[in-house]
Amino acid sequence: MMPDTLQLWLVMAALSIAVLLYILMPLIRPRGGANAAREAYDINVYKDQLKEVERDLERGLLGDDAAEAARMEIKRRLLAADAAVSKKVKTPEAKSGMVLIVALAVFVPVGAVLMYLDLGSPNAPDQPLAERTASAPAMSQEETKRRTSLANAVASLVEKLKENPGDVRGWTLLGRSHASMEQYGKSAGAYGKAYELSDGDPKIGVSYAEAMAFDARTMIPQKAVEVLGAVLLRDPNDPKARYYMALAKAQKGDGEGAMRDWVNLAVTSGADDPWMGLVNQQIERAAEKFGLNPADFMPTQSAPTFQRPFPQSRPQPSMQSGPSRADMDAAAQMTDEQRQQMIQSMVDGLAERLRKNPDDKQGWLRLERAYRVLGDAAKADDAAARAAKLP
C-alpha cells in the first residue's frame, strides 16, 4: 500500500492536471459557442420581461414606481448581456499563445505546491462534515429560517385541513400563506374553498378574486369578475372590490365605466387611504388611453351615500362631506352643463366655508379631491398644501 503522503501528492497532481485542462481549453478552442448562444438567449428573455412589465402595468398589477424600478433592473441586465455578446463578436480568435499556455502549465502546479507547503497541513486530522457545517458562516440565515418556518406551517395546516375540511379560518389562512409565497394558483384554490364554506363572505371573496387575478397575470378572469360582483352586492363599499371591478372594465375596453368607478372610489375615500395612489394612477392612465376627461365624470347618485370603509378608525368630518340625496336626485334631471355648474357651486361653497374655518384639515382634503376631479390641479395643490400645515 502506498504511503499516505504519496497518495496525497498523486491526488494533488491529478487535480492540477484537471484545473490546467479547464483553464487552457478556452485558449485552444474558438471563442463564442455555447456561451454566446446563452447570452443571446438571455437577451430575448430580458426583452420578454420588459413586455411583461408593461402588461402588468397596463393591468394595474404594478404601480408606476414599481414598474419603473423593474424596467431599470431588466435594462441593466440587458445592457450587460448585450455588451458581453458584442465583446465576444469583436474579440479575435484565440491566438496560439504558446508562451501563455506554457506559463500557465508551469505556474499553476508550481504555485499550488508552494501555497500548500506554506499553508497546508497534510498531517492535520480530518474534520467531519457536521463540524464543518456547524463552523461555516450562516448565509441568509433569517431568510432561510423564515421560508422553512412558513413551509412547515403550510404543511402542518394542510394536514389539519385534511382532518377538518370544514374549517373556514384554516382555508383562509392557507390562502393567505400561499399568497405570501407568491403561489397564487394554490392561494386561489384555498380562498375558493373558504369562500364556498363561508357562504360568500365578502372579505374572503375579495382575497379570492385578487388571487385569481394575480395567478392569471393577464386579464382578470371572468370567475374573478363574478366573485367581485357578488361581493359588491353584499358590501358595495369594499374599496378593493371596487378597484378590481373598475380594472376589469378597463381591460375589456369599457373606459367610461372604469373611469366612473374610479372617480366614485376617489371621491368617497380619504386622501391618505392606502389605495388612493393606485386609484389616481388608474384615473390618469384611463384618461390617456381612452381620451377621457375625469372632470366630465360626476359621481353617481349612490357613491356619496356610501359609508366610509373604516368609520371607527378616523375622526368624523366637521362638515358635510358631499351632496345630499336630494341634491343628487335633482342632479339626475339636469343637463351636463347644469350638473357641472352645480358641482362647481358646491365646491365654491366648501372653499368659502374653509376660508372662514381654515383649521379644518379634513375639509381641505375634501376640497383637494374635489378640485382633482374637476381637473383644477393648481387649486388642488393649494388645498393639499394648506391641509399639510395642519396637525
N, C-alpha and C positions, 0 to 999 in steps of 0.2 A: 504494500500500500504506500502511495506517495505521502511524503510529509505534508502537514497542513500548510506550511509556508509555501511549498511548491505549488500546491493546489490553488492557493490564493493568487499567486503570480500568474498562473495559467488562466484563471478566470479574468484577471485584470487585462491580460493580453487579448483575450477574446473580445472583451468589452471594448477595448481600444480600437481593435480592427473594425468592429461594428460601427463605432462612432465615426471612424475615418470614412467608411463607406457612405454613411449618411451625410457627412459634410461634403465629400468630394463629388457625389453623384450630380448635384446641381451644376457643378463646374464642367462636367463632361457632357451632360445631355442638353439639348436646346431649351431655351427659356420659354415660358408661357405654359402651354399644355393644359393640364387639369386645373392648375391654379387660376390661369387666365379665364378658363371657362367658368370656374366657380365665381370669380368676381363679376363676370358678365351676367351670370345668373342673379347674383346679389343685386346688381343694378336694376334688373327687371323687377325683383321683389320690392325694392325701395320705391320704385315708380308706382307699383300697385298699392303700396302702403299710403302714398300721398293721395291717390284717388280715394282710398278707403276713408282717410281723414276728412276729405271733402264731403263724402257721402254721409258720414256720421255728423258732420257739422250741419249739413242740409236737413238731416232728420231730427236735429235738436238733441242728439245724444252727447254732443260735446259743446261746451261753451266756446266763445271766440278765443279767450286766453288759453284754454287747454289745447284747442286746435292749433293755435299759433306755435305753442311750445312743441307739440308733436311734429308740426311741419319743420321747424328748425332742426330738431334732432334727426329726422329722417333725411333732410337735405345735407346735414353734416356727414352722415354715413354714406350718402350717395356720392358726394364730392370725394370722399376718401377712397371709395371703391373705383370711381372713375379715374382718379389720379393714379391708382395702382395699375389699372389696365393701361393707361397712357404710358406709364413708365416702362411697363413690360414691352409695349409696342415699340417704343423709341430705343430701348436698350439693345445693342448689337448682340449677336450670338456670342456665347462664351468663347473667348479666345483660348487657345490651347493652355496657356498659363501653367506650363510645366514647373516653372520656378515656384509658383504659389502652391501647386499640388505637392511638390516635394517638401516645401517648407511646412505645410500642414501635416504631411505624413510623418515628419520628424518631430515637429513641435508638440503635437497632441499627445503621443505616448510618452515622450520625454518629460513634458510638462506635468502629465498625470503622475508619473513616477516621483518627480521631485516634490510635488504637492503632497503626495501620500507619505513620503519619507519625512516631510516636515510636520504634517498634521495628523496622519493616520496612526492608528493603534492596532496593529494586527493581532496582538495578544489580548485585546480587551474582550471580556465575555459578551456573549450575545444578550440582547435585550428583548424580552418577549413583546409581541405586538400589543398586548393590553397595556404594558407600561409605556410603550412609545406613544400610543393613542392618548393615554392619560396626561403625558407630559407635553403633547403637541398643543400649540395655542389654539384656542377656540375661534372659529371663523363663523361670523354671522350667527352667533350662539342664540341671541334673543329671537332672531327671525326663525331659525330652525325650531326653537322651542315653541314659538307661537304656532307655527304651521303644524308641528307634531301634535300639540295640545288640541288644536282645532280639529285635526283629522281624527284624533282619538275620540273627541267629544261627539263628532258626527257619527262615527262608527257605533259608539255606545247608544246614541239616540236612535239610530236605525234599528238596533236590536230591541230597544224598548218599544218602539212603534210596532214591531212585529208581534209583540206580546199584547199591546194595547193600541190597535189600529184606529180607534175612535178618538184619540187624544188630539183635539184641535190645537191646543197650545204646543204640543210636541211637533206636529207637522209645520206649524208656523215658525217655530224655532229652527227646524231643519231647513225650511225655505230661506230664512234669513242667513243661516250658516253657509249654505251653498252659494248664496249671492255674494257674501263676503269673500268667498274663494273664487269668485267670477265663474262659477259653474251654473250659468243661467238656465240651461235646459233642466238640470236637476232641481234648481230653485223653483222654476215654474211648475214642475211636477208636484213638489211638496206643497207649494202655496195652493195649487189647484185642489189638492186633497183637503187642505184645511178650509178652503173656500166652500167646498161642497159640504163638508161636515158642519160648518158654522151656519149653514142655511143662507149663504150670501152676505157674510159680514162685510160692510163697505171697506173697512180698513185693510182687511186681508185681500179683498178684491183688487184694491189699487196696487198692492205689492205683487199680486198675481199677474196683473196686466203689465206692470213695469218689467217683471222678469221675462215675460213673453216678448216684450218689445226689445229688450237687450239681447235675448237669445236669437231673435230674427236678424238683427243688425242691418235690416233694410227697411221695408215698410212695416209699420205697426200692424201685426196680424189682425185679421177680421175677428178672431176669437177674443183678442185683447180689446178690440173696439166694443164688442158685445158686452164684455165684463164691465168696461168703463161706463157704458150706457146704463147697465143695471145698478152700478154704484151711484151714479148721479141721480137716479130715480129715488134712491133711499137717502142719499146725502148730497143734495145739489150744491153744497158749499165746499166740497173737498177740493182744495187747490190743485193737488197733484192730478186728480182725475180730470179736472177741467183743463189743465195744461196739456195732458196727453191726448185728450179728445180733440182739442184745437190742432195739435200737431198732426193727428191722423187726418183731419180735414185738409190741412195744408199739403200733406203728402199725396192726397187724392186730387189735388188741383182746386179745391174749394177755398180760394184765397180770402174771399169776403167772409165766409163762415168762420175761418180760423181767426181772421183779424177781429171780428166781432167778439169772439170768445175770449181772445187775449186782452182786448180792451176792457171787457167786463171784469176779467180777473184783475187787471191792473187797478181799476178804479175802486174795487172792493177790497183791496189788500193794503197793508201798510207799507210805507216806503222802505222800511227796514226788514220786511219779511224775506226769508232766505230765497224764495223763488222769484223775487222781483227782477233780479239780474237777468235770468233766463227769459222771463216774460218780455222784458224790454228789448232784448236781443231778437226775439222772435218777431216782435212787432216791427222792428226796423227791417229785418230780413224779408218779412212778408210784404212790407211796403215797397221794397226794392224789386222783389221777384214778381209781384203781381201788379205793380204800378198803382198802389193804393195810397190814400192819404189817411192816416189814423184819425185825423180831426173830423173826417166825414162819418165816423162810426160812433154814433151816440150809444151810450149804454142802454141795453134793452130794458124793458119795463120791469123785469123781475130782478135784474142784477143788483140795484141799490137796496133791495129789501132783504138780501141775504144777511144772515148774522156773520160776524167775523169768525174765522176758523178757531181762534183761541181766545174767547172773550174774557176769560178769567186771568190771562197772563199779561195783559197790558191795561193801562188806565183808560177809562172811558173818555171820549172827547167831550169838551165842554160845550160844544155847539153841534147842531145838526150836521151829519156827515154827507148828506146828499139830498136830492129832491124827494119830496113826499110821494106817496102813491097817487095822490090826486094830481100832483104835477105831472107824473108820468102818464096818467090817463089822458090828461089834456094834451100832452105832447104827441100822443098817438094820432090825434086828429089834425096835427099841424103839417104844413109843408116843410120840406127840408130847410128852406131859408128861415122859416119861423122857428123851427126847432133849434137851429144854430143860434138865432138871436136869444132864445130863451136860455140856452146853456151859457152864452156869454153874459147874460144878465145875472144869472145865478153866481157865476164866477166873480163878476164885478162886485156883487153883494157880499160875497165871502171876503174879498180883498178889502172892501170898505170896513167890514167888522174887525178885520185884523189890524187895520190902521188905528182903530180905537182901542183894541186889546192886543198889543203887539207881543205879549208874553205867552200866547197860546201856541206852543210848539206843534201840537197835533194839527192845529188849524193851518199853519204854514205848510206842513207836509201835505195836507189835503189840497191846498192851493197849488202846490208844486205839481201834484199829479194831474190836477185839472188843466193846468197850463200845458203839461206834456201832451195830454190827449188833444188839446186844441192846436198843438204844433207851435206854441209860442215858447221857444227854448230860452230866450233871454229872461222873460219874466219867471219861467220855471226855475232857472238857475238862481235868480234873485231870491225867490221864496225859499229855495233849499239853503241858501247862504244864511238867511235870517233864522231858519229853524236850527241850523248847526250852531248858532251862537247861544241858543237857549239850553238850559240844563235838562 
